[in-house]
Structures are given as structure tokens and as C-alpha cells.
Amino acid sequence: MSNQLWDAYVRDYIVPKIEQRNAERCEQALMEGKNTERLSSIKNLMQNLKFSAEKAMEALSIPKSEWARYKAML
């Protein structure tokens, strides 16, 4: 393969794939951090203010559709 073809292949195929993978990993890391922080906040409200899990999630404005997931992590 000539250098020009190789350069075009890398530029047009490999680089976009790497960028996409990096973006997906970044998004996943952000979501994991958000979930960790939310779980920590729920636990703190439960421990410090004696809130139930439901009351803590309500106070944090966590959508009810996500409550089961956080309850499972407690």
C-alpha cells in the first residue's frame, strides 16, 4: 500500500473510529461518576437526615424511573 493510500486510510477510517471510541468512553465515565455521586448523596441524606431512600431520591430530584436502580445499589 502506498503512503498516500495508507495516510488516507488512517485519516478517513482509523482516526474517526478512535475518536468515536474515546467519546463513548468519556460518556461512560461521566455517567459512572454521576451515578457514584448520586448514590453517595442518597446515602448521606439517609444517614445524616434519617431520610428513607425514596425521600432522599425525591429531595435530589432523581426521576422515579431511576429509583429501582439506585435502590439496588444501596
CHARMM internal coordinates of N, CA and C (Angstrom, degrees):
IC EDIT
DIST 1 N 1 CA 1.4536
DIST 1 CA 1 C 1.5270
ANGL 1 N 1 CA 1 C 107.40
DIST 1 C 2 N 1.3026
ANGL 1 CA 1 C 2 N 117.18
DIHE 1 N 1 CA 1 C 2 N 133.39
DIST 2 N 2 CA 1.4574
ANGL 1 C 2 N 2 CA 120.56
DIHE 1 CA 1 C 2 N 2 CA -179.55
DIST 2 CA 2 C 1.5260
ANGL 2 N 2 CA 2 C 110.09
DIHE 1 C 2 N 2 CA 2 C -72.29
DIST 2 C 3 N 1.2990
ANGL 2 CA 2 C 3 N 115.48
DIHE 2 N 2 CA 2 C 3 N 160.60
DIST 3 N 3 CA 1.4653
ANGL 2 C 3 N 3 CA 120.20
DIHE 2 CA 2 C 3 N 3 CA 179.79
DIST 3 CA 3 C 1.5252
ANGL 3 N 3 CA 3 C 111.90
DIHE 2 C 3 N 3 CA 3 C -60.51
DIST 3 C 4 N 1.3190
ANGL 3 CA 3 C 4 N 117.33
DIHE 3 N 3 CA 3 C 4 N -37.91
DIST 4 N 4 CA 1.4618
ANGL 3 C 4 N 4 CA 120.29
DIHE 3 CA 3 C 4 N 4 CA 179.59
DIST 4 CA 4 C 1.5248
ANGL 4 N 4 CA 4 C 111.42
DIHE 3 C 4 N 4 CA 4 C -65.09
DIST 4 C 5 N 1.3305
ANGL 4 CA 4 C 5 N 116.17
DIHE 4 N 4 CA 4 C 5 N -42.15
DIST 5 N 5 CA 1.4642
ANGL 4 C 5 N 5 CA 119.53
DIHE 4 CA 4 C 5 N 5 CA 177.72
DIST 5 CA 5 C 1.5177
ANGL 5 N 5 CA 5 C 110.70
DIHE 4 C 5 N 5 CA 5 C -65.56
DIST 5 C 6 N 1.3222
ANGL 5 CA 5 C 6 N 115.46
DIHE 5 N 5 CA 5 C 6 N -42.47
DIST 6 N 6 CA 1.4624
ANGL 5 C 6 N 6 CA 120.13
DIHE 5 CA 5 C 6 N 6 CA 179.78
DIST 6 CA 6 C 1.5261
ANGL 6 N 6 CA 6 C 109.89
DIHE 5 C 6 N 6 CA 6 C -62.60
DIST 6 C 7 N 1.3149
ANGL 6 CA 6 C 7 N 117.57
DIHE 6 N 6 CA 6 C 7 N -46.79
DIST 7 N 7 CA 1.4607
ANGL 6 C 7 N 7 CA 121.56
DIHE 6 CA 6 C 7 N 7 CA 179.37
DIST 7 CA 7 C 1.5340
ANGL 7 N 7 CA 7 C 110.87
DIHE 6 C 7 N 7 CA 7 C -59.27
DIST 7 C 8 N 1.3170
ANGL 7 CA 7 C 8 N 116.70
DIHE 7 N 7 CA 7 C 8 N -42.66
DIST 8 N 8 CA 1.4622
ANGL 7 C 8 N 8 CA 120.92
DIHE 7 CA 7 C 8 N 8 CA 179.06
DIST 8 CA 8 C 1.5273
ANGL 8 N 8 CA 8 C 110.65
DIHE 7 C 8 N 8 CA 8 C -64.82
DIST 8 C 9 N 1.3226
ANGL 8 CA 8 C 9 N 117.41
DIHE 8 N 8 CA 8 C 9 N -41.16
DIST 9 N 9 CA 1.4618
ANGL 8 C 9 N 9 CA 122.24
DIHE 8 CA 8 C 9 N 9 CA 179.34
DIST 9 CA 9 C 1.5313
ANGL 9 N 9 CA 9 C 110.07
DIHE 8 C 9 N 9 CA 9 C -62.47
DIST 9 C 10 N 1.3187
ANGL 9 CA 9 C 10 N 115.39
DIHE 9 N 9 CA 9 C 10 N -46.69
DIST 10 N 10 CA 1.4633
ANGL 9 C 10 N 10 CA 119.57
DIHE 9 CA 9 C 10 N 10 CA 179.69
DIST 10 CA 10 C 1.5254
ANGL 10 N 10 CA 10 C 109.86
DIHE 9 C 10 N 10 CA 10 C -63.15
DIST 10 C 11 N 1.3266
ANGL 10 CA 10 C 11 N 117.51
DIHE 10 N 10 CA 10 C 11 N -47.68
DIST 11 N 11 CA 1.4624
ANGL 10 C 11 N 11 CA 122.59
DIHE 10 CA 10 C 11 N 11 CA -177.68
DIST 11 CA 11 C 1.5311
ANGL 11 N 11 CA 11 C 112.11
DIHE 10 C 11 N 11 CA 11 C -63.83
DIST 11 C 12 N 1.3158
ANGL 11 CA 11 C 12 N 116.69
DIHE 11 N 11 CA 11 C 12 N -43.47
DIST 12 N 12 CA 1.4615
ANGL 11 C 12 N 12 CA 121.08
DIHE 11 CA 11 C 12 N 12 CA -172.37
DIST 12 CA 12 C 1.5216
ANGL 12 N 12 CA 12 C 114.59
DIHE 11 C 12 N 12 CA 12 C -89.88
DIST 12 C 13 N 1.3347
ANGL 12 CA 12 C 13 N 117.55
DIHE 12 N 12 CA 12 C 13 N -21.66
DIST 13 N 13 CA 1.4606
ANGL 12 C 13 N 13 CA 119.26
DIHE 12 CA 12 C 13 N 13 CA -175.47
DIST 13 CA 13 C 1.5259
ANGL 13 N 13 CA 13 C 112.66
DIHE 12 C 13 N 13 CA 13 C -119.98
DIST 13 C 14 N 1.3085
ANGL 13 CA 13 C 14 N 116.23
DIHE 13 N 13 CA 13 C 14 N -53.92
DIST 14 N 14 CA 1.4650
ANGL 13 C 14 N 14 CA 119.33
DIHE 13 CA 13 C 14 N 14 CA -172.73
DIST 14 CA 14 C 1.5252
ANGL 14 N 14 CA 14 C 111.68
DIHE 13 C 14 N 14 CA 14 C -71.74
DIST 14 C 15 N 1.3204
ANGL 14 CA 14 C 15 N 117.51
DIHE 14 N 14 CA 14 C 15 N -47.88
DIST 15 N 15 CA 1.4630
ANGL 14 C 15 N 15 CA 119.99
DIHE 14 CA 14 C 15 N 15 CA -178.20
DIST 15 CA 15 C 1.5326
ANGL 15 N 15 CA 15 C 111.81
DIHE 14 C 15 N 15 CA 15 C -59.54
DIST 15 C 16 N 1.3288
ANGL 15 CA 15 C 16 N 120.17
DIHE 15 N 15 CA 15 C 16 N -46.83
DIST 16 N 16 CA 1.4732
ANGL 15 C 16 N 16 CA 118.65
DIHE 15 CA 15 C 16 N 16 CA 177.85
DIST 16 CA 16 C 1.5357
ANGL 16 N 16 CA 16 C 113.03
DIHE 15 C 16 N 16 CA 16 C -61.21
DIST 16 C 17 N 1.3273
ANGL 16 CA 16 C 17 N 117.22
DIHE 16 N 16 CA 16 C 17 N -35.93
DIST 17 N 17 CA 1.4665
ANGL 16 C 17 N 17 CA 119.89
DIHE 16 CA 16 C 17 N 17 CA 178.35
DIST 17 CA 17 C 1.5271
ANGL 17 N 17 CA 17 C 110.66
DIHE 16 C 17 N 17 CA 17 C -64.65
DIST 17 C 18 N 1.3280
ANGL 17 CA 17 C 18 N 116.72
DIHE 17 N 17 CA 17 C 18 N -42.61
DIST 18 N 18 CA 1.4601
ANGL 17 C 18 N 18 CA 121.04
DIHE 17 CA 17 C 18 N 18 CA 179.10
DIST 18 CA 18 C 1.5247
ANGL 18 N 18 CA 18 C 109.94
DIHE 17 C 18 N 18 CA 18 C -64.67
DIST 18 C 19 N 1.3218
ANGL 18 CA 18 C 19 N 117.09
DIHE 18 N 18 CA 18 C 19 N -44.17
DIST 19 N 19 CA 1.4617
ANGL 18 C 19 N 19 CA 121.00
DIHE 18 CA 18 C 19 N 19 CA 179.06
DIST 19 CA 19 C 1.5221
ANGL 19 N 19 CA 19 C 111.33
DIHE 18 C 19 N 19 CA 19 C -61.92
DIST 19 C 20 N 1.3244
ANGL 19 CA 19 C 20 N 117.01
DIHE 19 N 19 CA 19 C 20 N -41.15
DIST 20 N 20 CA 1.4613
ANGL 19 C 20 N 20 CA 120.67
DIHE 19 CA 19 C 20 N 20 CA 178.57
DIST 20 CA 20 C 1.5257
ANGL 20 N 20 CA 20 C 110.62
DIHE 19 C 20 N 20 CA 20 C -63.93
DIST 20 C 21 N 1.3265
ANGL 20 CA 20 C 21 N 116.60
DIHE 20 N 20 CA 20 C 21 N -45.40
DIST 21 N 21 CA 1.4684
ANGL 20 C 21 N 21 CA 120.91
DIHE 20 CA 20 C 21 N 21 CA 179.58
DIST 21 CA 21 C 1.5246
ANGL 21 N 21 CA 21 C 110.44
DIHE 20 C 21 N 21 CA 21 C -61.66
DIST 21 C 22 N 1.3278
ANGL 21 CA 21 C 22 N 117.09
DIHE 21 N 21 CA 21 C 22 N -42.77
DIST 22 N 22 CA 1.4592
ANGL 21 C 22 N 22 CA 120.58
DIHE 21 CA 21 C 22 N 22 CA 179.19
DIST 22 CA 22 C 1.5243
ANGL 22 N 22 CA 22 C 111.21
DIHE 21 C 22 N 22 CA 22 C -63.65
DIST 22 C 23 N 1.3193
ANGL 22 CA 22 C 23 N 117.36
DIHE 22 N 22 CA 22 C 23 N -41.18
DIST 23 N 23 CA 1.4651
ANGL 22 C 23 N 23 CA 121.28
DIHE 22 CA 22 C 23 N 23 CA 178.28
DIST 23 CA 23 C 1.5259
ANGL 23 N 23 CA 23 C 110.70
DIHE 22 C 23 N 23 CA 23 C -63.36
DIST 23 C 24 N 1.3269
ANGL 23 CA 23 C 24 N 117.08
DIHE 23 N 23 CA 23 C 24 N -41.54
DIST 24 N 24 CA 1.4684
ANGL 23 C 24 N 24 CA 120.85
DIHE 23 CA 23 C 24 N 24 CA 178.76
DIST 24 CA 24 C 1.5189
ANGL 24 N 24 CA 24 C 110.94
DIHE 23 C 24 N 24 CA 24 C -64.79
DIST 24 C 25 N 1.3260
ANGL 24 CA 24 C 25 N 117.05
DIHE 24 N 24 CA 24 C 25 N -41.61
DIST 25 N 25 CA 1.4666
ANGL 24 C 25 N 25 CA 120.58
DIHE 24 CA 24 C 25 N 25 CA 178.71
DIST 25 CA 25 C 1.5154
ANGL 25 N 25 CA 25 C 111.27
DIHE 24 C 25 N 25 CA 25 C -65.55
DIST 25 C 26 N 1.3135
ANGL 25 CA 25 C 26 N 116.72
DIHE 25 N 25 CA 25 C 26 N -39.52
DIST 26 N 26 CA 1.4557
ANGL 25 C 26 N 26 CA 121.40
DIHE 25 CA 25 C 26 N 26 CA 178.66
DIST 26 CA 26 C 1.5291
ANGL 26 N 26 CA 26 C 110.07
DIHE 25 C 26 N 26 CA 26 C -63.70
DIST 26 C 27 N 1.3147
ANGL 26 CA 26 C 27 N 116.97
DIHE 26 N 26 CA 26 C 27 N -45.48
DIST 27 N 27 CA 1.4648
ANGL 26 C 27 N 27 CA 121.59
DIHE 26 CA 26 C 27 N 27 CA 178.73
DIST 27 CA 27 C 1.5229
ANGL 27 N 27 CA 27 C 110.67
DIHE 26 C 27 N 27 CA 27 C -61.49
DIST 27 C 28 N 1.3247
ANGL 27 CA 27 C 28 N 116.90
DIHE 27 N 27 CA 27 C 28 N -41.55
DIST 28 N 28 CA 1.4601
ANGL 27 C 28 N 28 CA 120.86
DIHE 27 CA 27 C 28 N 28 CA 178.86
DIST 28 CA 28 C 1.5248
ANGL 28 N 28 CA 28 C 110.76
DIHE 27 C 28 N 28 CA 28 C -64.13
DIST 28 C 29 N 1.3216
ANGL 28 CA 28 C 29 N 117.29
DIHE 28 N 28 CA 28 C 29 N -42.44
DIST 29 N 29 CA 1.4617
ANGL 28 C 29 N 29 CA 121.03
DIHE 28 CA 28 C 29 N 29 CA 179.52
DIST 29 CA 29 C 1.5269
ANGL 29 N 29 CA 29 C 110.78
DIHE 28 C 29 N 29 CA 29 C -64.02
DIST 29 C 30 N 1.3215
ANGL 29 CA 29 C 30 N 117.09
DIHE 29 N 29 CA 29 C 30 N -39.93
DIST 30 N 30 CA 1.4649
ANGL 29 C 30 N 30 CA 120.63
DIHE 29 CA 29 C 30 N 30 CA 177.91
DIST 30 CA 30 C 1.5280
ANGL 30 N 30 CA 30 C 111.23
DIHE 29 C 30 N 30 CA 30 C -63.39
DIST 30 C 31 N 1.3247
ANGL 30 CA 30 C 31 N 116.34
DIHE 30 N 30 CA 30 C 31 N -42.06
DIST 31 N 31 CA 1.4633
ANGL 30 C 31 N 31 CA 120.24
DIHE 30 CA 30 C 31 N 31 CA 179.45
DIST 31 CA 31 C 1.5236
ANGL 31 N 31 CA 31 C 111.03
DIHE 30 C 31 N 31 CA 31 C -66.13
DIST 31 C 32 N 1.3334
ANGL 31 CA 31 C 32 N 117.01
DIHE 31 N 31 CA 31 C 32 N -40.79
DIST 32 N 32 CA 1.4657
ANGL 31 C 32 N 32 CA 120.18
DIHE 31 CA 31 C 32 N 32 CA 178.49
DIST 32 CA 32 C 1.5216
ANGL 32 N 32 CA 32 C 110.53
DIHE 31 C 32 N 32 CA 32 C -63.46
DIST 32 C 33 N 1.3389
ANGL 32 CA 32 C 33 N 116.33
DIHE 32 N 32 CA 32 C 33 N -40.47
DIST 33 N 33 CA 1.4556
ANGL 32 C 33 N 33 CA 120.30
DIHE 32 CA 32 C 33 N 33 CA 177.83
DIST 33 CA 33 C 1.5191
ANGL 33 N 33 CA 33 C 111.79
DIHE 32 C 33 N 33 CA 33 C -64.70
DIST 33 C 34 N 1.3193
ANGL 33 CA 33 C 34 N 116.37
DIHE 33 N 33 CA 33 C 34 N -41.25
DIST 34 N 34 CA 1.4672
ANGL 33 C 34 N 34 CA 120.95
DIHE 33 CA 33 C 34 N 34 CA 178.09
DIST 34 CA 34 C 1.5250
ANGL 34 N 34 CA 34 C 110.38
DIHE 33 C 34 N 34 CA 34 C -62.64
DIST 34 C 35 N 1.3197
ANGL 34 CA 34 C 35 N 116.69
DIHE 34 N 34 CA 34 C 35 N -44.68
DIST 35 N 35 CA 1.4628
ANGL 34 C 35 N 35 CA 120.70
DIHE 34 CA 34 C 35 N 35 CA -179.73
DIST 35 CA 35 C 1.5233
ANGL 35 N 35 CA 35 C 110.79
DIHE 34 C 35 N 35 CA 35 C -64.32
DIST 35 C 36 N 1.3295
ANGL 35 CA 35 C 36 N 117.20
DIHE 35 N 35 CA 35 C 36 N -41.35
DIST 36 N 36 CA 1.4605
ANGL 35 C 36 N 36 CA 121.50
DIHE 35 CA 35 C 36 N 36 CA 179.46
DIST 36 CA 36 C 1.5168
ANGL 36 N 36 CA 36 C 110.44
DIHE 35 C 36 N 36 CA 36 C -63.28
DIST 36 C 37 N 1.3216
ANGL 36 CA 36 C 37 N 116.47
DIHE 36 N 36 CA 36 C 37 N -44.73
DIST 37 N 37 CA 1.4677
ANGL 36 C 37 N 37 CA 120.65
DIHE 36 CA 36 C 37 N 37 CA -179.88
DIST 37 CA 37 C 1.5238
ANGL 37 N 37 CA 37 C 111.22
DIHE 36 C 37 N 37 CA 37 C -65.55
DIST 37 C 38 N 1.3150
ANGL 37 CA 37 C 38 N 116.95
DIHE 37 N 37 CA 37 C 38 N -42.15
DIST 38 N 38 CA 1.4732
ANGL 37 C 38 N 38 CA 119.77
DIHE 37 CA 37 C 38 N 38 CA 178.47
DIST 38 CA 38 C 1.5229
ANGL 38 N 38 CA 38 C 110.66
DIHE 37 C 38 N 38 CA 38 C -62.30
DIST 38 C 39 N 1.3190
ANGL 38 CA 38 C 39 N 116.29
DIHE 38 N 38 CA 38 C 39 N -44.94
DIST 39 N 39 CA 1.4599
ANGL 38 C 39 N 39 CA 120.12
DIHE 38 CA 38 C 39 N 39 CA -179.73
DIST 39 CA 39 C 1.5281
ANGL 39 N 39 CA 39 C 110.61
DIHE 38 C 39 N 39 CA 39 C -61.67
DIST 39 C 40 N 1.3200
ANGL 39 CA 39 C 40 N 116.34
DIHE 39 N 39 CA 39 C 40 N -41.31
DIST 40 N 40 CA 1.4664
ANGL 39 C 40 N 40 CA 120.78
DIHE 39 CA 39 C 40 N 40 CA 177.34
DIST 40 CA 40 C 1.5226
ANGL 40 N 40 CA 40 C 110.73
DIHE 39 C 40 N 40 CA 40 C -62.37
DIST 40 C 41 N 1.3112
ANGL 40 CA 40 C 41 N 117.11
DIHE 40 N 40 CA 40 C 41 N -42.05
DIST 41 N 41 CA 1.4682
ANGL 40 C 41 N 41 CA 121.27
DIHE 40 CA 40 C 41 N 41 CA 179.26
DIST 41 CA 41 C 1.5237
ANGL 41 N 41 CA 41 C 111.07
DIHE 40 C 41 N 41 CA 41 C -64.98
DIST 41 C 42 N 1.3085
ANGL 41 CA 41 C 42 N 116.65
DIHE 41 N 41 CA 41 C 42 N -41.66
DIST 42 N 42 CA 1.4787
ANGL 41 C 42 N 42 CA 120.43
DIHE 41 CA 41 C 42 N 42 CA 177.94
DIST 42 CA 42 C 1.5224
ANGL 42 N 42 CA 42 C 109.23
DIHE 41 C 42 N 42 CA 42 C -60.49
DIST 42 C 43 N 1.3160
ANGL 42 CA 42 C 43 N 117.30
DIHE 42 N 42 CA 42 C 43 N -48.72
DIST 43 N 43 CA 1.4639
ANGL 42 C 43 N 43 CA 121.18
DIHE 42 CA 42 C 43 N 43 CA -179.23
DIST 43 CA 43 C 1.5251
ANGL 43 N 43 CA 43 C 111.60
DIHE 42 C 43 N 43 CA 43 C -61.44
DIST 43 C 44 N 1.3277
ANGL 43 CA 43 C 44 N 117.48
DIHE 43 N 43 CA 43 C 44 N -40.72
DIST 44 N 44 CA 1.4646
ANGL 43 C 44 N 44 CA 120.58
DIHE 43 CA 43 C 44 N 44 CA 179.20
DIST 44 CA 44 C 1.5222
ANGL 44 N 44 CA 44 C 111.55
DIHE 43 C 44 N 44 CA 44 C -63.54
DIST 44 C 45 N 1.3289
ANGL 44 CA 44 C 45 N 117.25
DIHE 44 N 44 CA 44 C 45 N -43.48
DIST 45 N 45 CA 1.4598
ANGL 44 C 45 N 45 CA 119.73
DIHE 44 CA 44 C 45 N 45 CA 177.81
DIST 45 CA 45 C 1.5295
ANGL 45 N 45 CA 45 C 111.23
DIHE 44 C 45 N 45 CA 45 C -64.00
DIST 45 C 46 N 1.3075
ANGL 45 CA 45 C 46 N 115.47
DIHE 45 N 45 CA 45 C 46 N -39.25
DIST 46 N 46 CA 1.4681
ANGL 45 C 46 N 46 CA 119.04
DIHE 45 CA 45 C 46 N 46 CA 179.52
DIST 46 CA 46 C 1.5276
ANGL 46 N 46 CA 46 C 110.89
DIHE 45 C 46 N 46 CA 46 C -65.81
DIST 46 C 47 N 1.3122
ANGL 46 CA 46 C 47 N 116.21
DIHE 46 N 46 CA 46 C 47 N -41.87
DIST 47 N 47 CA 1.4641
ANGL 46 C 47 N 47 CA 120.25
DIHE 46 CA 46 C 47 N 47 CA -176.79
DIST 47 CA 47 C 1.5317
ANGL 47 N 47 CA 47 C 111.41
DIHE 46 C 47 N 47 CA 47 C -77.01
DIST 47 C 48 N 1.3168
ANGL 47 CA 47 C 48 N 117.22
DIHE 47 N 47 CA 47 C 48 N -49.49
DIST 48 N 48 CA 1.4618
ANGL 47 C 48 N 48 CA 120.35
DIHE 47 CA 47 C 48 N 48 CA -172.06
DIST 48 CA 48 C 1.5236
ANGL 48 N 48 CA 48 C 114.27
DIHE 47 C 48 N 48 CA 48 C -80.87
DIST 48 C 49 N 1.3227
ANGL 48 CA 48 C 49 N 117.04
DIHE 48 N 48 CA 48 C 49 N -34.41
DIST 49 N 49 CA 1.4570
ANGL 48 C 49 N 49 CA 120.07
DIHE 48 CA 48 C 49 N 49 CA -178.32
DIST 49 CA 49 C 1.5271
ANGL 49 N 49 CA 49 C 112.89
DIHE 48 C 49 N 49 CA 49 C -110.43
DIST 49 C 50 N 1.3220
ANGL 49 CA 49 C 50 N 115.29
DIHE 49 N 49 CA 49 C 50 N 2.96
DIST 50 N 50 CA 1.4747
ANGL 49 C 50 N 50 CA 121.70
DIHE 49 CA 49 C 50 N 50 CA 178.25
DIST 50 CA 50 C 1.5224
ANGL 50 N 50 CA 50 C 111.68
DIHE 49 C 50 N 50 CA 50 C 59.44
DIST 50 C 51 N 1.3450
ANGL 50 CA 50 C 51 N 116.30
DIHE 50 N 50 CA 50 C 51 N 34.40
DIST 51 N 51 CA 1.4556
ANGL 50 C 51 N 51 CA 121.41
DIHE 50 CA 50 C 51 N 51 CA 175.70
DIST 51 CA 51 C 1.5196
ANGL 51 N 51 CA 51 C 109.59
DIHE 50 C 51 N 51 CA 51 C -76.58
DIST 51 C 52 N 1.3135
ANGL 51 CA 51 C 52 N 115.80
DIHE 51 N 51 CA 51 C 52 N 150.33
DIST 52 N 52 CA 1.4623
ANGL 51 C 52 N 52 CA 119.86
DIHE 51 CA 51 C 52 N 52 CA 167.95
DIST 52 CA 52 C 1.5257
ANGL 52 N 52 CA 52 C 106.91
DIHE 51 C 52 N 52 CA 52 C -72.99
DIST 52 C 53 N 1.3167
ANGL 52 CA 52 C 53 N 116.27
DIHE 52 N 52 CA 52 C 53 N 165.37
DIST 53 N 53 CA 1.4684
ANGL 52 C 53 N 53 CA 119.81
DIHE 52 CA 52 C 53 N 53 CA 178.42
DIST 53 CA 53 C 1.5258
ANGL 53 N 53 CA 53 C 110.12
DIHE 52 C 53 N 53 CA 53 C -59.13
DIST 53 C 54 N 1.3117
ANGL 53 CA 53 C 54 N 116.30
DIHE 53 N 53 CA 53 C 54 N -42.46
DIST 54 N 54 CA 1.4573
ANGL 53 C 54 N 54 CA 120.73
DIHE 53 CA 53 C 54 N 54 CA -179.00
DIST 54 CA 54 C 1.5225
ANGL 54 N 54 CA 54 C 111.85
DIHE 53 C 54 N 54 CA 54 C -63.83
DIST 54 C 55 N 1.3343
ANGL 54 CA 54 C 55 N 116.87
DIHE 54 N 54 CA 54 C 55 N -43.69
DIST 55 N 55 CA 1.4583
ANGL 54 C 55 N 55 CA 120.59
DIHE 54 CA 54 C 55 N 55 CA -179.46
DIST 55 CA 55 C 1.5319
ANGL 55 N 55 CA 55 C 110.23
DIHE 54 C 55 N 55 CA 55 C -66.53
DIST 55 C 56 N 1.3218
ANGL 55 CA 55 C 56 N 116.71
DIHE 55 N 55 CA 55 C 56 N -37.58
DIST 56 N 56 CA 1.4672
ANGL 55 C 56 N 56 CA 120.43
DIHE 55 CA 55 C 56 N 56 CA 178.23
DIST 56 CA 56 C 1.5296
ANGL 56 N 56 CA 56 C 110.43
DIHE 55 C 56 N 56 CA 56 C -64.42
DIST 56 C 57 N 1.3154
ANGL 56 CA 56 C 57 N 116.99
DIHE 56 N 56 CA 56 C 57 N -44.59
DIST 57 N 57 CA 1.4615
ANGL 56 C 57 N 57 CA 120.00
DIHE 56 CA 56 C 57 N 57 CA -179.47
DIST 57 CA 57 C 1.5270
ANGL 57 N 57 CA 57 C 110.97
DIHE 56 C 57 N 57 CA 57 C -67.27
DIST 57 C 58 N 1.3185
ANGL 57 CA 57 C 58 N 115.98
DIHE 57 N 57 CA 57 C 58 N -36.33
DIST 58 N 58 CA 1.4588
ANGL 57 C 58 N 58 CA 119.48
DIHE 57 CA 57 C 58 N 58 CA 176.63
DIST 58 CA 58 C 1.5283
ANGL 58 N 58 CA 58 C 110.25
DIHE 57 C 58 N 58 CA 58 C -64.92
DIST 58 C 59 N 1.3382
ANGL 58 CA 58 C 59 N 117.21
DIHE 58 N 58 CA 58 C 59 N -43.34
DIST 59 N 59 CA 1.4659
ANGL 58 C 59 N 59 CA 121.58
DIHE 58 CA 58 C 59 N 59 CA 179.39
DIST 59 CA 59 C 1.5287
ANGL 59 N 59 CA 59 C 111.19
DIHE 58 C 59 N 59 CA 59 C -62.28
DIST 59 C 60 N 1.3278
ANGL 59 CA 59 C 60 N 117.12
DIHE 59 N 59 CA 59 C 60 N -31.81
DIST 60 N 60 CA 1.4589
ANGL 59 C 60 N 60 CA 121.94
DIHE 59 CA 59 C 60 N 60 CA 179.95
DIST 60 CA 60 C 1.5301
ANGL 60 N 60 CA 60 C 112.50
DIHE 59 C 60 N 60 CA 60 C -87.82
DIST 60 C 61 N 1.3164
ANGL 60 CA 60 C 61 N 116.43
DIHE 60 N 60 CA 60 C 61 N 2.90
DIST 61 N 61 CA 1.4722
ANGL 60 C 61 N 61 CA 122.62
DIHE 60 CA 60 C 61 N 61 CA -179.59
DIST 61 CA 61 C 1.5255
ANGL 61 N 61 CA 61 C 112.71
DIHE 60 C 61 N 61 CA 61 C 57.51
DIST 61 C 62 N 1.3153
ANGL 61 CA 61 C 62 N 115.30
DIHE 61 N 61 CA 61 C 62 N 38.53
DIST 62 N 62 CA 1.4640
ANGL 61 C 62 N 62 CA 120.55
DIHE 61 CA 61 C 62 N 62 CA 175.42
DIST 62 CA 62 C 1.5231
ANGL 62 N 62 CA 62 C 107.37
DIHE 61 C 62 N 62 CA 62 C -81.32
DIST 62 C 63 N 1.3185
ANGL 62 CA 62 C 63 N 117.53
DIHE 62 N 62 CA 62 C 63 N 129.08
DIST 63 N 63 CA 1.4686
ANGL 62 C 63 N 63 CA 119.68
DIHE 62 CA 62 C 63 N 63 CA -179.60
DIST 63 CA 63 C 1.5349
ANGL 63 N 63 CA 63 C 111.83
DIHE 62 C 63 N 63 CA 63 C -57.54
DIST 63 C 64 N 1.3152
ANGL 63 CA 63 C 64 N 115.98
DIHE 63 N 63 CA 63 C 64 N 139.38
DIST 64 N 64 CA 1.4739
ANGL 63 C 64 N 64 CA 120.38
DIHE 63 CA 63 C 64 N 64 CA -178.95
DIST 64 CA 64 C 1.5234
ANGL 64 N 64 CA 64 C 112.03
DIHE 63 C 64 N 64 CA 64 C -58.43
DIST 64 C 65 N 1.3036
ANGL 64 CA 64 C 65 N 116.61
DIHE 64 N 64 CA 64 C 65 N -27.00
DIST 65 N 65 CA 1.4667
ANGL 64 C 65 N 65 CA 119.91
DIHE 64 CA 64 C 65 N 65 CA 178.91
DIST 65 CA 65 C 1.5290
ANGL 65 N 65 CA 65 C 112.20
DIHE 64 C 65 N 65 CA 65 C -65.21
DIST 65 C 66 N 1.3292
ANGL 65 CA 65 C 66 N 117.65
DIHE 65 N 65 CA 65 C 66 N -16.33
DIST 66 N 66 CA 1.4674
ANGL 65 C 66 N 66 CA 121.66
DIHE 65 CA 65 C 66 N 66 CA -179.24
DIST 66 CA 66 C 1.5265
ANGL 66 N 66 CA 66 C 112.98
DIHE 65 C 66 N 66 CA 66 C -103.19
DIST 66 C 67 N 1.3175
ANGL 66 CA 66 C 67 N 117.66
DIHE 66 N 66 CA 66 C 67 N -5.69
DIST 67 N 67 CA 1.4532
ANGL 66 C 67 N 67 CA 121.22
DIHE 66 CA 66 C 67 N 67 CA -174.91
DIST 67 CA 67 C 1.5295
ANGL 67 N 67 CA 67 C 112.97
DIHE 66 C 67 N 67 CA 67 C -59.44
DIST 67 C 68 N 1.2974
ANGL 67 CA 67 C 68 N 117.49
DIHE 67 N 67 CA 67 C 68 N -43.57
DIST 68 N 68 CA 1.4768
ANGL 67 C 68 N 68 CA 120.39
DIHE 67 CA 67 C 68 N 68 CA -177.44
DIST 68 CA 68 C 1.5228
ANGL 68 N 68 CA 68 C 110.75
DIHE 67 C 68 N 68 CA 68 C -59.99
DIST 68 C 69 N 1.3263
ANGL 68 CA 68 C 69 N 115.86
DIHE 68 N 68 CA 68 C 69 N -39.41
DIST 69 N 69 CA 1.4632
ANGL 68 C 69 N 69 CA 119.70
DIHE 68 CA 68 C 69 N 69 CA -179.41
DIST 69 CA 69 C 1.5241
ANGL 69 N 69 CA 69 C 110.79
DIHE 68 C 69 N 69 CA 69 C -63.99
DIST 69 C 70 N 1.3287
ANGL 69 CA 69 C 70 N 116.84
DIHE 69 N 69 CA 69 C 70 N -44.17
DIST 70 N 70 CA 1.4636
ANGL 69 C 70 N 70 CA 119.57
DIHE 69 CA 69 C 70 N 70 CA 179.94
DIST 70 CA 70 C 1.5235
ANGL 70 N 70 CA 70 C 111.68
DIHE 69 C 70 N 70 CA 70 C -70.83
DIST 70 C 71 N 1.3236
ANGL 70 CA 70 C 71 N 117.66
DIHE 70 N 70 CA 70 C 71 N -36.65
DIST 71 N 71 CA 1.4696
ANGL 70 C 71 N 71 CA 120.13
DIHE 70 CA 70 C 71 N 71 CA 176.83
DIST 71 CA 71 C 1.5273
ANGL 71 N 71 CA 71 C 110.39
DIHE 70 C 71 N 71 CA 71 C -60.14
DIST 71 C 72 N 1.3262
ANGL 71 CA 71 C 72 N 116.26
DIHE 71 N 71 CA 71 C 72 N -38.79
DIST 72 N 72 CA 1.4595
ANGL 71 C 72 N 72 CA 120.11
DIHE 71 CA 71 C 72 N 72 CA 179.95
DIST 72 CA 72 C 1.5305
ANGL 72 N 72 CA 72 C 111.85
DIHE 71 C 72 N 72 CA 72 C -66.58
DIST 72 C 73 N 1.3370
ANGL 72 CA 72 C 73 N 116.93
DIHE 72 N 72 CA 72 C 73 N -25.04
DIST 73 N 73 CA 1.4669
ANGL 72 C 73 N 73 CA 120.57
DIHE 72 CA 72 C 73 N 73 CA -179.21
DIST 73 CA 73 C 1.5185
ANGL 73 N 73 CA 73 C 113.20
DIHE 72 C 73 N 73 CA 73 C -87.32
DIST 73 C 74 N 1.3480
ANGL 73 CA 73 C 74 N 117.65
DIHE 73 N 73 CA 73 C 74 N -12.43
DIST 74 N 74 CA 1.4612
ANGL 73 C 74 N 74 CA 120.66
DIHE 73 CA 73 C 74 N 74 CA -178.99
DIST 74 CA 74 C 1.5147
ANGL 74 N 74 CA 74 C 112.35
DIHE 73 C 74 N 74 CA 74 C -71.36
END
COOR INIT
IC SEED 1 N 1 CA 1 C
IC BUILD
